[in-house]
Structures are given as C-alpha cells and as structure tokens.
C-alpha cells in the first residue's frame, strides 16, 4: 500500500447490471458491479487540506515529511519514532508515522498509529480520512464509514473523500443485504446520502432497495433525481422502468423499457421486462413475442418460459402450459411459479394426486406464494384430506388479506395518490 502526500487517487469502474423481478431475485446494489472504488487504488493519500500549516509544525515533522516525500521511509520512521518517544502526545506525528507504515505495507501498524492520533485528537481530519481509507483497503467497509463520515463533515468539499464514503456505504449495505438486514442496509444508504447528497450511485442503490421494500414513492423520487444527474445512463433508465412498473404506471414503464432496448437490443432480460409490461396491459401476443426474443438471446431464461406457460394456462391450453413450465423447470428446478402452474393444470384436468405433488413442491420452493397454498388446499380436499385442506385454505386467506393490505398501501404511497400519507 503506497501513501503519498497531496491527494488520494481513486479509479472508478461503475458498471452495473440491474436485474428485473423474476426467477433471479434482485440483488440489491449492484450485482455485477465493482463496489469499492478505493480498493482498485494502490495509494492512500494525505489530503493537502488536512495538513497542519507548515509554520505551525515542528522542524522534526517537516524533516520527516521531506524524507517521506523523497521515499526515504526507514529514515522517516526513525525520525518520527524518536520524536514520539519525546512527545508521545503529538497527534500529527502519529498520523504521519501511520502514513509511512502504510507505505511500508504494514497495515496493522499503520492502523495502530492512526488510532493513537485520534485518541489524542478525535477531530483530526487527516487521521480520520487515512484510517477510513485503510479500513476500506482491508475490506472493513462498515468500520470505515464512521471515520469517513466524520472527516467529510470537516471537509465537505472534498470530492475524493465523498467518493470513499459512497463506496464504504455501498459495501456495507451490500453486506447487510446479504445477511437479510434490508432495513439496516436502507439506514446505511440514507445516512450516507445525507452526508453526500446528490450522489448518482447512492440514489440508484437507494431506489432499488426502496423498490424492493415497497417504498415506491421514495424509490420513484430517488431514481428521478438520479436520472436528472445522468439522463443518458441506461442502467438508471432500466431501474426507472422497473419502479414505474411496480407503481402500475405502465405507459411510463413501457416508454422507458423501449428506450432502453433501443440502445441495448440484445439485452435478454430487458426483453423479458417489456414482455411483462405488455402481458400486464393485456397485449398478450406482443408480450409473448418479447418473451420469445428473450429466450432466443439467452436460452436459460426460465422466467420467460414460465410466463409463456402461464399465458397458455390462462387461455386453457393445458398441453402448452405444461410444456413451457417444464422447460422453465429444466433451467430452474425450484421455480415456484412453474411448479404452481403445473399443479393448477393437473387440478383442472382432475389429476388431483399429481396436483398435490406439484403444489407441495411449489410451496417448498416459494412458501410465500399465495396461489400455491390456495390450490394446494383445493387439491387436498379433492383427495379427502379435509383437515390439511382447511389449514392450507386458511393460510391462503390470510396471505390474500396481507397482499390486499400491501396493495392498498402501495396505492396510497404512489405519486399523485389522494389518500393520506404516512
């Protein structure tokens, strides 16, 4: 790790793929994205604005800085250690020794020095910045956040420090999301957004998570702001299409998705997304054509096979429904929707034993799928399992009530809604 006075140089690679709801669950924050920009950087730098003025610095510190700048690291260590033996309370000396230790590829010793500096002077911005950067390089994003946020409060105009804070927040939120703590991830991103407002990557990540949490008004606001910053960014355009779809603003969702596909015509997932929009708006033939384009581009599109099968089921074409759903299961054996559709098909054909088997598998794969519980209850009744049937139908009724409650809340939170706001 090399640390140079005068600035931290950060390399950015912000490629991101935004998934569409389906058999591949949305992975917040960026799936297929390099989250920690700083980790691609080989240097931790001392920001010039955080140096104590030369006129106020002891001659020994000035000499040590000169040694550091000319690469004489061993001499700089000897000079600083001698100084700190005489003046152990010199926070700037500990901070500078931490910089030298980091350049010597001794991160544990560097961290110890930065922490000693902050024990002496908790508001020393240079130590906060460099400790935060060091922790990022150590993949300790959540620990880095506090130091970077405090440093940014003292140096709000520092774009490099702001970028490090955003990276730390994204990495921390990703870890929280992977652990199932979506509320914690949201709190992390909101806090970072308060410290570093108008950050394009933060706004996109916030929108994705808020959409997943059904905070649709917030998701719509944040993706709108993100697109106002970079109107031509295709990933944000795709994210906006998803939010508009969840808000049931299908004209806007379709417009966004078609604009995205105009620029990325070979994106199989986007063709699936457009197919869903057209399917929901009762343009079944056009929707099916988009699903088929999706499969042609990426034959492993289990969700597209399933949607074609579901359309066949809705039209009473049970043979086609079974064929397409089985194709979906070839690519995703635990696809709850496809298993449910097979169970419904068997039930309507009065093949109740087969229906029970398929629906049991569907519930095991997707316990929260209300339709599977409902038809499972019906199939159990047909096979003489009255108590089990009543239990499943009760579960299905409770799930339906909860879905209705959430739908009412969604309508209330939608932009332009006339109902009371929370």
Residue pairs with C-beta under 8 A, 6 or more apart in sequence:
1 42
1 43
1 44
1 102
1 103
1 105
1 107
1 110
1 134
1 137
2 42
2 43
2 44
2 102
2 103
3 43
3 44
3 45
3 46
3 99
3 100
3 102
3 103
3 130
4 43
4 45
4 46
5 45
5 46
5 48
5 51
5 65
5 68
5 69
5 99
6 45
6 46
6 47
6 48
7 45
7 47
7 48
7 160
8 38
8 41
8 43
8 44
8 45
8 47
8 129
8 133
8 160
8 161
8 164
9 41
9 43
9 45
9 160
10 37
10 38
10 40
10 41
10 160
10 163
10 164
11 37
11 40
11 41
12 37
12 163
13 34
13 37
13 40
14 33
14 34
14 37
14 201
15 32
15 33
15 34
16 30
16 31
16 32
16 33
16 204
16 235
17 30
17 31
17 32
17 33
17 235
18 30
18 31
18 204
18 208
18 235
18 238
18 239
18 242
19 25
19 26
19 27
19 31
19 269
20 26
20 238
20 242
20 269
20 270
20 272
20 273
20 276
21 242
22 272
22 303
23 302
23 303
23 306
23 328
23 332
23 335
23 337
24 303
26 208
26 212
27 177
28 173
28 174
28 177
28 182
28 185
28 205
28 208
28 209
28 212
29 35
29 170
29 173
29 174
29 177
29 185
29 205
29 208
29 209
30 170
30 174
30 205
34 40
35 167
35 170
35 171
35 174
36 136
36 139
36 141
36 167
36 168
36 170
36 171
37 163
37 164
37 167
38 133
38 136
38 137
38 163
38 164
38 167
39 136
39 137
39 139
44 99
44 102
44 130
44 133
44 134
44 137
45 133
45 160
46 99
46 126
46 129
46 130
47 125
47 126
47 129
47 155
47 158
47 160
47 161
49 155
49 158
50 124
50 125
50 126
50 129
50 155
51 126
52 92
54 62
57 65
57 92
58 83
58 90
60 79
60 80
60 82
60 83
60 93
61 83
61 90
61 92
61 93
61 96
63 79
64 76
64 79
64 80
64 83
64 93
64 96
64 100
65 96
67 73
67 75
67 76
67 79
68 76
68 96
68 99
68 100
68 103
73 100
73 103
73 104
76 96
76 100
77 97
77 100
77 101
77 104
80 93
80 96
80 97
80 100
81 97
83 90
83 93
84 90
84 93
84 94
84 97
87 93
89 120
90 120
91 116
91 117
91 118
91 120
91 121
91 124
91 127
92 117
92 124
94 113
94 114
94 116
94 117
94 120
94 127
95 113
95 114
95 117
95 124
95 126
95 127
95 130
97 113
98 109
98 110
98 111
98 112
98 113
98 114
98 117
98 127
98 130
98 131
98 134
99 110
99 130
101 107
101 109
101 110
101 113
102 110
102 130
102 134
107 134
107 137
107 138
110 130
110 134
111 131
111 134
111 135
111 138
114 127
114 130
114 131
114 134
115 131
117 124
117 127
118 124
118 127
118 128
118 131
121 127
123 150
123 154
125 151
125 154
125 155
128 147
128 148
128 150
128 151
128 154
129 147
129 148
129 151
129 155
129 161
129 164
131 144
131 147
132 144
132 145
132 147
132 148
132 151
132 164
132 165
132 168
133 144
133 148
133 164
135 141
135 143
135 144
135 147
136 144
136 164
136 167
136 168
136 171
139 171
141 167
141 168
141 169
141 170
141 171
141 172
141 175
142 168
142 171
142 172
142 175
144 164
144 168
145 165
145 168
145 169
145 172
145 188
145 192
148 161
148 164
148 165
148 168
149 165
149 191
149 192
149 195
151 158
151 161
152 158
152 161
152 162
152 165
152 195
152 196
153 195
155 161
162 196
162 199
165 192
165 195
165 196
166 192
166 196
166 199
166 201
166 202
168 192
169 188
169 189
169 191
169 192
169 202
170 189
170 201
170 202
170 205
172 185
172 188
173 185
173 186
173 188
173 189
173 205
173 209
174 185
176 182
176 184
176 185
176 188
177 185
177 209
182 209
182 212
182 213
183 213
185 209
186 206
186 209
186 210
186 213
189 202
189 205
189 206
189 209
190 206
192 199
192 202
193 199
193 202
193 203
193 206
196 202
198 225
198 229
200 226
200 229
200 230
200 233
200 236
203 222
203 223
203 225
203 226
203 229
204 222
204 223
204 226
204 235
204 236
204 239
206 218
206 219
206 222
207 218
207 219
207 220
207 222
207 223
207 226
207 239
207 240
207 243
208 219
208 239
210 216
210 218
210 219
210 222
211 219
211 239
211 242
211 243
211 246
214 246
214 406
214 409
214 410
214 413
215 413
216 243
216 246
216 247
216 410
216 413
216 414
217 413
217 414
217 415
219 243
219 246
220 243
220 244
220 247
220 415
223 236
223 239
223 240
223 243
224 240
226 233
226 236
226 239
227 233
227 236
227 237
227 240
230 236
234 260
234 263
234 264
237 256
237 259
237 260
238 256
238 257
238 260
238 270
238 273
240 256
241 252
241 253
241 256
241 257
241 260
241 273
241 277
242 253
242 273
244 250
244 252
244 253
244 256
245 253
245 273
245 276
245 277
245 280
246 410
247 410
247 414
247 415
248 414
250 277
250 280
250 281
253 277
254 274
254 277
254 278
254 281
257 270
257 273
257 274
257 277
258 274
260 267
260 270
261 267
261 270
261 271
261 274
264 270
266 297
267 297
268 293
268 294
268 295
268 297
268 298
268 301
269 294
269 298
269 301
271 290
271 291
271 293
271 294
271 297
271 304
272 290
272 291
272 294
272 301
272 303
272 304
272 307
274 290
275 287
275 288
275 289
275 290
275 291
275 293
275 294
275 304
275 307
276 287
276 307
277 287
278 284
278 286
278 287
278 290
279 287
279 288
279 307
279 311
284 311
287 307
287 311
288 308
288 311
291 301
291 304
291 305
291 307
291 308
292 304
292 308
294 301
294 304
295 301
295 304
295 305
300 331
301 331
302 327
302 328
302 329
302 330
302 331
302 332
302 335
302 338
303 328
303 335
305 324
305 325
305 327
305 328
305 331
305 338
306 324
306 325
306 328
306 335
306 337
306 338
306 341
308 320
308 324
309 320
309 321
309 322
309 323
309 324
309 325
309 327
309 328
309 338
309 341
310 321
310 325
310 337
310 341
312 318
312 320
312 321
312 324
313 321
313 341
313 344
313 345
318 345
318 348
318 349
321 341
321 342
321 345
322 342
322 345
325 338
325 339
325 341
325 342
325 345
326 338
326 342
328 335
328 337
328 338
329 335
329 338
329 339
329 342
332 338
334 364
334 365
335 365
336 362
336 363
336 365
336 366
336 369
336 372
337 362
337 366
337 369
339 358
339 359
339 361
339 362
339 365
339 366
339 372
340 358
340 359
340 362
340 366
340 369
340 371
340 372
340 375
342 358
343 354
343 355
343 356
343 357
343 358
343 359
343 362
343 372
343 375
343 376
343 379
344 355
344 371
344 375
346 352
346 354
346 355
346 358
347 355
347 375
347 378
347 379
347 382
350 382
352 379
352 382
352 383
353 383
355 375
355 379
355 382
356 376
356 379
356 380
356 383
359 372
359 375
359 376
359 379
360 376
362 369
362 372
362 376
363 369
363 372
363 373
363 376
366 372
368 399
370 396
370 399
370 400
370 403
373 392
373 393
373 395
373 396
373 399
374 392
374 393
374 396
374 400
376 392
377 389
377 390
377 391
377 392
377 393
377 395
377 396
378 389
378 393
380 386
380 388
380 389
380 392
381 389
411 417
411 419
412 419
412 420
412 421
412 422
413 421
413 422
